[in-house]
Amino acid sequence: MWPPKARTHGQIRRSNATPDRRSSSRRIASHFTTDPLKTIFESERYLASNNRADYFWAPFLGVNPGNRLKEVVPLDLNNVGFGEDSGLWFMDIKPENAKNADSVRRLPIPTRLVGIGFIEYLNP
């Protein structure tokens, strides 16, 4: 299935120091390693498979730590801003998009995404 759904395949351990005592029927999510990510985002295949801009950007957002696709994909432009004090672009996860009350947060937009045109995509 393309584009791939990032980080929706199981449960993540809360701490590496604490052994997982849940039943063996539950899967623990593993992080992508470099080789599978290179395969997914290999430019020729990736560009050929993503002829719509939102399909192009969503997987990039999904592989960044702290991002949940269900929270960042429906954001409005007014949820994106620039921090004058930090010099970083960010996305505000507001209560209406957050998984729960504890998930309301400000996420930095990685400089690599800014560098390849994510901000220009948002503000044509």
N, C-alpha and C positions, 0 to 999 in steps of 0.2 A: 504494500500500500504506500503510495507516495502522495504528499510529503509525509515523512515519518512522524509519529507522535513521540515527542521526547519526554522521557522520565515518567511515563504512565504505566510502567510494567512492573508493579510490585511495591513493596514497602521498603523504606530506607531505615537503617538502624539509627537510633538516636545518638548512640555513642559507640565508638570503636572499642572503648575500654569495657563496656558492659556486654556480656554475651547475650545473644538473642535467644530468649527462652520461649518463643512462640512455637506453635505446632509446626512440624516440618512441612505441612501442606501449604504454608504461606511462603511465597518467594521473597527473597531480599533483592532489591534492585541493585544492579551493578552499574558503575559509571562507564561511559563510553571511553575506550582507549583511543590512542592516536590513529591507529590503522582503520578502524571502522569509521571514524569521523572523516578521515581523508577520502574513504570510499563514498560516503554520503555527499560530501561537499566538493568532490572533484569537479572542477569548473565546467567541463564540457557536458557531462551527464547532468549535473545540477541545473545548469542554465537551460538545457533542453527539456527538462522535466518541469520547470517552473516558469510558465509563460505568463503568469499573473504576478504582479508585484507583491501582493500580500502573501502568496505561497512562497515567494523567494525569501522574504524577511522573517516570517514566523519561525522556521526551524533555527535560524541564527539566534533569535531571542530565547528559544527553548533550551538551548544547550548552555546558557549562561547560568552560573550558580545563583540560586535565589529566585529565579523566574519560574512561574507556573504559566503555561500557555493559556489556560482558562482565565487567568488574571490579566495578562499583558495584551493579548490579541484584541479584546473588545475596548481597549482604552481609547479615549478621545484625544484630540490634539491638545486640549487644555490640560491633560494629565502629563504632558511632557514639558520640561523646562530646562533652563540653564542656571546653574548655581554660580553667581558672581563670585562668591567667596571661595568656592572650591575649584571653579573653572571646569566643572564637569556637567554634562547633560544627564538628565535623570527622568525616570518615570515614577509618578505617584500612584501607588495602588490604593485607591479609595475604598471605603466600606462597601459600596455597591458592586465592586469587582473582586473584593478580597474573599478568600476561602472562609475566613472567620475574623472575628474582631482582632485577634492577635496578628493577623496577616496584613494589616494596614501598615504600609511602609513606603519608603522612598528607595528606588533601585537605581544605581548608576547605570547609564548606557555605556557599554564598553567602548573605549576609544577606537578599537578596531572597527566596530560597526559605524561609528561616526566617520572614520577615515574612508570607508568604502561607500559612503553616501546615504546612510540611514536618515540623517536629519534633512537632507535634500529631498528624500522620498516623502517625509512628513510635511515639508513646506516647499512645494514645487514652485 
